[in-house]
């Protein structure tokens, strides 16, 4: 059974719903972080480790990258380097352009005198996609770091881009060897100490490995689990509690287990039959999830910094949430969506050029 691709958009609609669930969890965790000191009700959001929504993103990214790598290589007439270049160019354009646009906005706000404490090094790490290497010591308690409330969330994008760099090589291996690499990664991660927020916490390949295994399982028709959509939210809550309880104890095992839990959730989603009705609110949130992720932390922190002492906390929170949605819609229409289209067209051009070259050689 193949995934329920949207024939128009080329996306798996059920995965967009999971992205919507993941972004809600991540934003909720950061809402507790930014506004928890002002609102007792919001402080509760910091109790479960809802930041595990990032791990759900990682599983989805691992699956999507494996599927895309395999498909682009086929479109490039099984040429490894053509397929890899097509894959890398698509990912750089789709992720890099929106991320750099947000970094430019943060830099402009800094230049005009509004700062959350971010430094030039913070912005360079975010723009260069090595923010996980940059922020890992800071999360582990090192002094002299910049402002985590402005750009620290770029650590996850750095992890994704670094995985994308290796993905074509991983998928080019035989299925048995790819499986072995992914299983070894999971086992090594489970046996290591990666306390929540510690140095090694930012190096989480577990979710990517699970996602690649799901792609292999779908291709080779492994028996994958299936359950209803409603149960996904239940498992996200279970994963967040598991991460909080065991994050400082069996930390590596907890992170690996969270990835496996989300692997089961994603496995069920990719087997759902396409539904003809109009997309749900959760699906629309999923489609906007990247733009929301890029913007939500600096906007919430900036609004809290600027209005926190001048208005009721609930009004400040509402303003931050509304502004996040509005600016995310603008970013989506002006940058993110055009970047996706540009990346798709450029990768198709790379593959098409390979096909034309082979045709000329044959003639």
Secondary structure, DSSP 8 states (H G I E B T S, - for coil): ----B-TTT-SBHHHHHHHHHHHHHHHHHHHHHHHTTT-HHHHGGGTS-GGGHHHHHHHHHHHHHHHHHHHHHHHTTT-HHHHHHHHHHHHIIIIIHHHHHHHHHHHHHHHTT--SS--HHHHHHHHTT-HHHHHHHHHTT-SS---HHHHTTHHHHHHHHHHHHHHHHHHHS-HHHHHHHHHHHHHHHHTS---TTSGGGG---HHHHHHHHHHHHHHTT-------THHHHHHHHHHHHHHHHHTTSSHHHHHHHHHHHHHHHHHHHTTS----S---HHHHHHHHHHHHHHHHHHHHHHHHHHHTTTS-HHHHHHHHHHHHHHHHHHHIIIIIHHHHHHHHHHHHHHHHHHHHHHHHHH-
